[in-house]
């Protein structure tokens, strides 16, 4: 089984092979360059991210510092994705993010896991499961998404939540482990925060 097959097979493998480490360090060199950019070097940042990521759509923005096991090599961003500082992408296998999704500060998306059996961990084994995050989602500050999770379109994940299982579309979900709190509905059309009303001209069907 080749390197790419090991990474993306969901099977146990040893991540410290010479071929894997060589390519991973090449990716991390580019990540270092991105994090070393100055605030006015926006075009340079975008060019680097388009080179680093598997897909990096139009109008995306990531505020440094960014952390990523493979420098974004296995990350797929749609259009208009926004990520605040300290986004951590454990991208040992694929992470998919839909258009116009937003990440608050200190969000972690992990695709890599380790066996519970101590002996296997001692030997260094790892497995990877892809993560899917839909369009127009908002993950609040400090959210952690675990391997193999799917989050549906338009869903809001409350700050500090740990998402261990799939979350459907069009809901607000919070907690550790993260659970659905409620559906997004009429109240959200009228109020954007507690009793703060959405202006009528901004209310949508």
Backbone as a ProteinNet text record, in pm:
[ID]
protein_1_A
[PRIMARY]
XXXXXXXXXXXXXXXXXXXXXXXXXXXXXXXXXXXXXXXXXXXXXXXXXXXXXXXXXXXXXXXXXXXXXXXXXXXXXXXXXXXXXXXXXXXXXXXXXXXXXXXXXXXXXXXXXXXXXXXXXXXXXXXXXXXXXXXXXXXXXXXXXXXXXXXXXXXXXXXXXXXXXXXXXXXXXXXXXXXXXXXXXXXXXXXXXXXXXXXXXXXXX
[TERTIARY]
85.2	0	89.1	66.1	145.6	110.7	188.9	171	30.6	-15.8	-147.6	-256.8	-242.5	-341.4	-342.4	-224.6	-217.6	-288.8	-263.6	-321.1	-473	-524.5	-667	-750.3	-693.4	-762.7	-853.2	-839.3	-903.4	-843.4	-743.6	-680.1	-563.3	-523.1	-407	-280.4	-193	-64.3	34.1	161.8	267.2	300.6	278.7	292.3	434.9	532.2	668.7	759.8	700.6	780.6	858.5	971.7	1060.6	991.3	915.1	846.5	742.5	665.6	562.1	625.7	728.6	790.2	852.2	914.1	976.2	873.1	761.7	659	592.6	572.4	508.1	593.4	723.1	809.9	813.2	803.6	795.7	670.1	560.2	435.9	450.6	516.7	532.1	624.3	716.7	799.2	712.2	615	524.3	436.3	391.5	311.1	391.2	518.6	604.1	609.2	623	626.3	497.3	383.6	255	248.2	283.3	274.2	373.8	476.9	576.7	540.7	427.6	389	349.2	361	322.4	176.2	109.9	-33.4	-71.1	17.2	-16.1	12.2	64.5	99.1	-16	-132.9	-253.2	-245.4	-194.6	-185.6	-89.5	19.8	116.2	53.1	-23.9	-91.6	-185.1	-266.6	-362.2	-290.8	-183.4	-108.8	-50	3.4	58.7	-49.3	-165.1	-272.3	-325.1	-333.5	-378.3	-278.9	-151.6	-48.7	-50.1	-76.6	-69.2	-189.1	-310.3	-433.9	-468.2	-541.6	-594.7	-689.5	-774	-863.3	-877.8	-868.6	-883.6	-962.3	-1094	-1184.8	-1165.9	-1240.8	-1236.1	-1288.7	-1226.5	-1276.1	-1253.8	-1167.1	-1137	-1032.3	-1037.6	-940.5	-907.4	-779.1	-733.2	-640.9	-671.9	-588.8	-478.6	-351.5	-243.4	-247.6	-191.5	-122.9	-219	-180.5	-250.1	-162.4	-223.5	-152.3	-214.7	-130.4	-182.4	-75	-112.2	-15.9	51.7	-28.2	23.2	13.9	9.4	8.2	-111.8	-220.1	-339.8	-346.3	-249.1	-242.8	-369.4	-437.2	-557.1	-684.1	-679	-792.5	-857.6	-990.1	-1068.5	-1162.3	-1133.7	-1218.6	-1299.6	-1430.4	-1513.6	-1484.9	-1581.4	-1565.7	-1608	-1539.7	-1581.7	-1569	-1479.3	-1457.3	-1370.9	-1409.6	-1334.1	-1289	-1161.4	-1108	-1029.9	-1066.7	-994.1	-865.6	-788.4	-654.7	-657.4	-544.3	-521.5	-613.4	-650.8	-718.2	-617.6	-657	-572.7	-640.2	-571.6	-623.2	-533.7	-582.2	-508	-545	-477	-520	-441.6	-431.2	-364.2	-445	-577	-659.3	-750.7	-848.6	-921.3	-1017.9	-1017.4	-1111.7	-1180.9	-1313.4	-1393.1	-1475.9	-1470.6	-1543.8	-1619.3	-1751.7	-1836.3	-1827.4	-1889.7	-1887.7	-1938.1	-1873.5	-1917.9	-1925.2	-1853.2	-1845	-1743.6	-1770.4	-1687.7	-1635.8	-1508.6	-1446.4	-1402.2	-1445.2	-1396.9	-1253.3	-1196.1	-1059	-1046.1	-928.4	-891	-978.5	-1025.6	-1101.3	-1002.1	-1034.6	-954.3	-1040.9	-993.3	-1059.9	-960.2	-991.9	-897.6	-946.7	-861.9	-895.7	-818.6	-724.6	-637.9	-674.2	-666.4	-692.6	-589	-591.8	-499.9	-578.4	-533.9	-607.5	-615.8	-722.1	-736.8	-639.9	-612	-524.7	-384.5	-333.8	-205.4	-89.3	-83.2	29.8	39.2	-76	-75.8	-31.5	-72.7	-26.7	123.4	171.5	314.5	395.6	339.6	407.9	390.8	307.2	295.7	187.8	94.1	-8.6	-109.1	-161.5	-257.1	-358.3	-474	-571.2	-633.3	-688.5	-745.7	-886.5	-974	-1112.2	-1146.1	-1202.8	-1231.2	-1339.3	-1333.1	-1430	-1500.5	-1632.2	-1712.8	-1790.3	-1767.6	-1840.4	-1912	-2042.2	-2125.4	-2109.2	-2197.6	-2197.9	-2259.5	-2207.2	-2267.8	-2282.8	-2185.9	-2183.6	-2104.4	-2125.6	-2047	-2003.5	-1873.2	-1816.3	-1754.2	-1807.9	-1764.7	-1627.1	-1579.1	-1444.2	-1423	-1308.7	-1269.8	-1341.5	-1412.2	-1479.8	-1374.6	-1398.5	-1315.9	-1404.6	-1364.1	-1436.2	-1347.5	-1401.4	-1323.1	-1330.2	-1240	-1233.6	-1365.7	-1396.3	-1511.7	-1643.3	-1643.7	-1767.6	-1814.5	-1946	-2009.4	-2100.8	-2090.3	-2176.6	-2254.4	-2387.6	-2472.3	-2471.4	-2526.2	-2530.8	-2602	-2555.8	-2620.3	-2615.9	-2550.9	-2553.8	-2454.8	-2494.2	-2410.7	-2366	-2234.6	-2178.6	-2130.6	-2188.2	-2158.7	-2015.3	-1964.4	-1826.4	-1792.5	-1674.3	-1625.4	-1679	-1761.8	-1820.9	-1717.7	-1740.6	-1658.6	-1751.1	-1732.2	-1823.3	-1769.5	-1835.1	-1790.2	-1871.1	-1989.7	-2078.3	-2137.9	-2198.1	-2257.9	-2364.1	-2369.7	-2469.8	-2545.8	-2680.2	-2756.4	-2751	-2812	-2819.9	-2923.7	-2904.9	-3006.1	-3039.7	-2936.6	-2959.5	-2852.6	-2882.9	-2783.9	-2748.6	-2618.7	-2573.7	-2462	-2463.5	-2366	-2327.2	-2215.9	-2183.2	-2070.3	-2038.4	-1934.2	-1987.8	-2027.7	-2024.3	-2133.1	-2108.9	-2200.8	-2333.3	-2442.7	-2578.2	-2662.6	-2763.4	-2854.2	-2935	-2930.9	-3008.5	-3146.1	-3147.4	-3274.2	-3252.8	-3363.3	-3355.8	-3346.9	-3287.3	-3288.1	-3423.5	-3490.5	-3627.4	-3669.5	-3799.4	-3858.3	-3795	-3764	-3704	-3573.4	-3496.5	-3368.9	-3387	-3502.5	-3532.2	-3556.1	-3609.6	-3644.2	-3537.2	-3460.3	-3363.6	-3226.9	-3123.3	-2989.4	-2909.7	-2951.5	-2884.1	-2978.9	-3018.7	-3113.9	-3231	-3251.7	-3366.1	-3328	-3211.2	-3168.2	-3234	-3316.7	-3395	-3314.8	-3339	-3285.4	-3367.1	-3304.5	-3381.8	-3464.9	-3583.9	-3675.8	-3614.1	-3533.6	-3475.3	-3370.6	-3325.1	-3227.8	-3290.4	-3418.7	-3484.9	-3506.6	-3475.2	-3482.9	-3575	-3627.3	-3708.7	-3620.9
-119.4	0	124.8	215.5	337.2	439.5	547.4	649.3	708.9	751.4	813.8	716.9	591.3	491.6	475.8	476.2	465.1	581.6	699.6	819	820.5	776.3	796	668.1	559.4	430.6	407.4	485.1	469.1	353.4	284	171.3	219.9	136.1	168.6	173.1	271.1	280.2	352.3	347.1	415.6	545.6	661.2	789.3	841.4	767.8	820.5	757.1	703.9	649.1	757.9	721.1	819.6	896.3	825.8	891.1	989.6	949.3	1036.2	1160	1140.5	1252.4	1353.5	1304.3	1394.1	1487.9	1433	1517.6	1608.4	1557.3	1637.4	1760.1	1741.6	1854.7	1957.9	1914.1	2008.8	2095.6	2034.7	2110.2	2207.7	2165	2249.6	2368.1	2354.6	2468.7	2579.7	2543.8	2642.3	2705.3	2623.4	2675.8	2778.5	2750.6	2845	2977.8	2971.7	3093.8	3173	3103.2	3171.7	3244.1	3174.5	3234.2	3347.9	3355.1	3460.9	3585	3583.5	3699.6	3816.1	3936.6	4058.2	4090.8	4170.4	4197.3	4257.8	4336.4	4398.4	4307.3	4189.4	4099.1	4004	4061.4	3980.2	3897.7	3955.5	3880.2	3763.2	3783.5	3676.7	3565.4	3602	3501.1	3415.4	3482	3408	3316.1	3364.6	3282.3	3159.7	3177.9	3064.7	2962.4	3010	2918.6	2840.4	2903.9	2833.2	2724.5	2746.7	2646.5	2535.8	2572.2	2478	2384.5	2438.2	2363.1	2277	2169.7	2089.8	2173.1	2251.9	2347.7	2468.4	2588	2711.4	2807.8	2818.7	2890.7	3041	3107.7	3253.5	3317.5	3427.6	3506.2	3443.6	3343.8	3283.1	3366.3	3358.1	3431.5	3351	3340.6	3277.5	3375.4	3406.3	3494.4	3412.2	3443.1	3370.3	3393.7	3301.5	3181.5	3067.5	2989.4	2866.9	2748.5	2644.3	2519.9	2408.3	2326.9	2216.4	2109.8	1984.6	1874.7	1862.9	1886.5	1877.6	2012.2	2121.1	2253.4	2280.8	2205.2	2223.8	2136.4	2048.2	1965.8	1885.6	1844.5	1761.6	1836.3	1971	2055	2115.8	2109.5	2158.4	2268	2393.4	2506.9	2548.4	2567.1	2626.8	2775.6	2851.7	2996.7	3071.2	3179.9	3269.3	3212.8	3118.6	3062.9	3160	3184.6	3274.9	3198.5	3213.3	3150	3251.9	3268	3356.7	3289.6	3359.6	3312.2	3180.3	3108.6	2980.8	2869.1	2870.6	2753.6	2639.8	2523.3	2404.6	2297.9	2254.9	2154.1	2031.5	1927.9	1801.3	1726.7	1764.7	1725.4	1606.5	1499.9	1379.3	1309.6	1331.3	1295.5	1414	1395	1507.4	1574.2	1707.8	1792.4	1878.9	1871.7	1945.1	2051.9	2175.6	2287.6	2359.3	2375	2435.7	2586.9	2644	2788.1	2866.2	2979.6	3080.9	3030.9	2924.9	2879.2	2964.7	2985.7	3072.1	2994.2	3017.9	2958.9	3070.2	3061.7	3153.3	3121.2	3200	3172.9	3035.7	2976.9	2854.5	2733.5	2723.9	2606.1	2497	2373	2257.6	2159.3	2119.2	2016.1	1902.8	1787.3	1675.9	1560.9	1515.4	1397	1274.1	1291	1180.2	1131.3	1000.4	939.7	833.5	787.7	684.7	575.5	450.5	340.4	358.1	306.7	309	209.9	97.9	-4.6	52.6	53.8	118.4	66.7	-63.2	-121.3	-66.1	-49.6	3.8	149.7	226.2	364.9	370.7	282	276.9	250.1	169.4	137.8	248	348.1	465.1	460.3	366.6	353.6	467.8	496.7	606	563.2	626.7	609.1	745	761.6	890.3	871	964.5	964.1	1104.6	1116.9	1249.6	1323.7	1456.3	1544.3	1626.1	1639.6	1716.6	1824.5	1949.6	2062.2	2133.7	2153.2	2202.5	2349.9	2398.9	2539.7	2627.6	2748.8	2853.7	2812.5	2737.3	2702	2806.2	2809.2	2894.6	2808.9	2792	2721.1	2825.2	2838.4	2941.1	2914.5	3011	3004.6	2876.1	2813.1	2697.9	2568.5	2560.4	2435.2	2332.8	2206.3	2094.8	1995.7	1960.5	1863.1	1739.1	1622.8	1499.5	1423.6	1327.4	1254.9	1187	1189.9	1119.4	1191.8	1314.8	1388.6	1460	1467	1548.5	1650.3	1776.2	1884	1937.6	1942.2	1981.9	2130.7	2168	2307.6	2396.9	2520.8	2629.2	2612	2509.8	2480.1	2567.3	2602.1	2679.2	2586.1	2581.5	2504.7	2604.2	2597.3	2693	2686.3	2800.3	2812	2705	2648.2	2550	2410.2	2385.9	2253.8	2153.4	2026.1	1917.2	1827.1	1826.5	1757.6	1616.9	1520	1380.5	1296.9	1345.6	1271.6	1368.3	1312.6	1394.8	1488.9	1610.8	1711.1	1746.2	1746.6	1771.1	1917.5	1944.3	2079.5	2162.6	2295	2392.3	2382.7	2361.3	2355.6	2436.9	2466.9	2517.3	2401.3	2372.1	2259.4	2307.3	2258.2	2304.1	2188.9	2208.5	2119.4	2023.1	1947.9	1845.1	1719.4	1616.6	1615	1703.5	1751.7	1846	1777.4	1845.7	1794.8	1905.2	1867	1964	2032.6	2164.1	2243.4	2276.5	2319.5	2355.6	2372	2377.5	2408.8	2559.9	2600.9	2741.4	2771.4	2877.9	2902.2	3047.7	3070.7	3204.3	3303.1	3256.3	3347.3	3406	3324.6	3370.7	3466.7	3461	3556.5	3695.3	3698.9	3826.4	3879.8	3789.7	3831.4	3770.5	3855.7	3805.8	3778.3	3838.8	3813.1	3849	3748.3	3768.2	3849.9	3970.3	4051	4159.7	4146.2	4240.4	4202.6	4293.2	4262.1	4281	4190.6	4205.3	4313.2	4416.9	4516.7	4449.7	4501.6	4438.2	4419.5	4517.9	4509.2	4397.9	4344.1	4236.5	4099.2	4094.9	3967	3893.4	3764.8	3683.5	3566	3514.8	3394.1	3274.1
0	0	0	-96.7	-108.3	-2	1.1	103.2	101	-16.8	-25.8	18.3	-17.9	24	175.7	237.3	383.1	451.1	402.5	465.5	456.3	344.3	315.7	320.3	371.8	369.6	490.6	594.8	727.3	806.1	750.1	818.9	906.4	1002	1084.5	998.8	1030	960.7	1051.5	1014.6	1088.8	1015.8	1080.5	1011.2	1000.9	1053.2	1056.3	951.5	846.3	737.3	665.4	607.7	544.5	432.6	348	236.2	286.4	386.8	442.8	505.9	586.8	657.4	561.2	453.7	356	295.1	249.1	187.1	290.7	410	513.9	548.9	560.2	594	481.1	357	245.5	257.6	298.7	319.7	436.9	541.5	660	633.3	538.9	500.3	440.6	357.6	299.2	407.4	501.3	611.8	692.4	714.7	785.4	710.2	578.5	497.7	511.4	511.3	527.1	661.6	766.8	900	921.1	836.6	847.5	766.2	695.5	615.2	704.6	648.4	718.6	688.7	774.7	757.2	622.2	560.9	432.7	312.9	337.5	228.1	195.5	172	151.6	24	-83	-208.6	-194.8	-123.3	-100.9	-18.9	83.1	164.9	80.7	-0.9	-83.4	-181.3	-242.3	-337.5	-269	-149.1	-75.4	-41.1	5.5	44.6	-75.4	-190.2	-311.2	-351	-320.7	-347.6	-242.3	-117.5	-5.8	1.4	-21.9	0	-121.8	-96.5	-207	-292	-226.6	-293	-201.6	-260.3	-183.6	-271.1	-242.6	-330.5	-329.6	-414.5	-424.5	-296.4	-257.7	-145.2	-9.5	0.6	131.5	205.2	337.8	419.3	544.3	574.8	698.8	770.2	892.7	973.4	1039.9	1013.3	1081.3	1233	1312	1265.4	1233.6	1135.8	1096.3	1134.2	1189.4	1219.5	1136	1073.4	992	978.1	1006.4	1000.2	863.7	758.9	622.3	551.2	626.6	565.3	478	497.9	416.7	292.9	274.2	152.3	127.9	235.2	221.1	260.2	252.8	293.6	169.8	165.6	51.8	101.4	67.9	104.1	-17.7	2	-101.6	-113.9	-161.5	-177.7	-51.2	-23.1	84.2	223.7	245.8	379.7	460.1	585.5	673.7	797.2	831.9	952.2	1033.2	1159.6	1248.9	1294.9	1378.9	1415.6	1492	1480.9	1549.3	1501.1	1373.9	1317.3	1312.4	1364.1	1360.9	1275.2	1170	1078	1086.7	1152.4	1157.5	1030.1	923.2	788.3	734.1	813.4	766.2	657.8	656.5	542.1	512.9	427.4	369.1	468.3	461.8	534.5	430.5	427	328.1	398.1	346.8	406.2	295.7	313.8	212	206.1	102.2	79.1	200.2	227.2	323.6	467.6	497.1	636.2	711.6	841.6	925.5	1045.8	1079.4	1197.1	1291.8	1418.4	1519.4	1557.8	1650.4	1694.4	1761	1745.1	1817.8	1786.3	1664.2	1620.8	1578.3	1614.1	1573.6	1495.8	1378.5	1299.1	1282.1	1340	1344.2	1257.6	1166.1	1085.7	1130.8	1222.9	1265.2	1404.2	1423.9	1554.1	1585.9	1710.2	1756	1827.1	1820.2	1883.8	2035.1	2092.8	2238.8	2303	2237.6	2294	2315.8	2440.2	2469.2	2385.8	2363.1	2290.3	2148.6	2083.9	1947.8	1945.8	2046.9	2055.4	2080.4	2166.9	2196.4	2069.6	1980.4	1855	1750.3	1780.7	1694.8	1589.7	1600.1	1496	1499.2	1382.3	1361.8	1256.4	1256.2	1148.3	1119.8	1000.7	960.1	904.3	939.2	889.4	839	719	664.2	742.4	734.9	800.1	691.6	704.2	608.5	683.4	648.2	706.3	593.6	608.3	499.8	468.5	383.6	344	452.5	462.9	545	691.9	741.6	883.4	961.8	1091	1180.5	1298.4	1312.6	1426.8	1518.4	1639.7	1732.3	1789.7	1867.4	1923.3	2003.7	1981.5	2060.8	2029.3	1918.1	1879.6	1835.9	1872	1826.2	1751.4	1629.9	1547.2	1533.6	1570.2	1573	1440.4	1419.7	1293.2	1256.6	1126.7	1074.8	1086.3	1138.2	1162.8	1035.8	1018.1	915	982	941.7	990.3	871.1	882.1	770.5	742.1	625.8	582.5	683.7	694.5	770.6	922	970.2	1113.5	1190.2	1313.9	1405.3	1518.2	1542.2	1653	1758.4	1878.5	1983.8	2031.6	2079	2123.4	2227.8	2214.9	2310.6	2294.1	2195.1	2176	2124.4	2157.7	2105.9	2025.2	1893.5	1802.3	1779.2	1840.6	1834.4	1735.8	1697.1	1606.1	1505.4	1399.8	1294.2	1350.7	1294	1330.3	1202.9	1206.4	1083.5	1039.1	925.2	872	947.3	942.2	986.9	1134.8	1218.8	1363	1435	1562.1	1656.6	1748.3	1761.6	1843.2	1935.9	2058.8	2158.3	2250.6	2323.4	2433.7	2406.7	2512.3	2508.6	2577.6	2497.5	2351.7	2292.2	2170.8	2105.6	2072.1	2107.5	2080	2019.2	1942.5	1882.2	1991.7	1993.9	2088.4	2031.8	1905.6	1841.6	1691.9	1618.7	1477.3	1457.5	1346.5	1307.8	1246.1	1295.2	1249.3	1252.5	1276.4	1268	1365.4	1485.6	1584	1530.6	1457	1403.1	1286.6	1221.8	1116.6	1175.1	1298.1	1360.8	1455.1	1517.4	1619	1587.7	1588.3	1559.9	1686.4	1800.7	1928	2040.4	2117.4	2227.9	2178.5	2231.2	2188.5	2088.6	2025.5	1922.3	1790.8	1735.1	1615.8	1487.9	1393.7	1259.4	1188.6	1132	1055.9	946.9	925.5	830.8	693.6	650.3	515.7	505.1	621.4	620.6	647.7	674.7	699.2	567.1	568.1	445.7	466.5	354.1	356.8	385
[MASK]
+++++++++++++++++++++++++++++++++++++++++++++++++++++++++++++++++++++++++++++++++++++++++++++++++++++++++++++++++++++++++++++++++++++++++++++++++++++++++++++++++++++++++++++++++++++++++++++++++++++++++++++

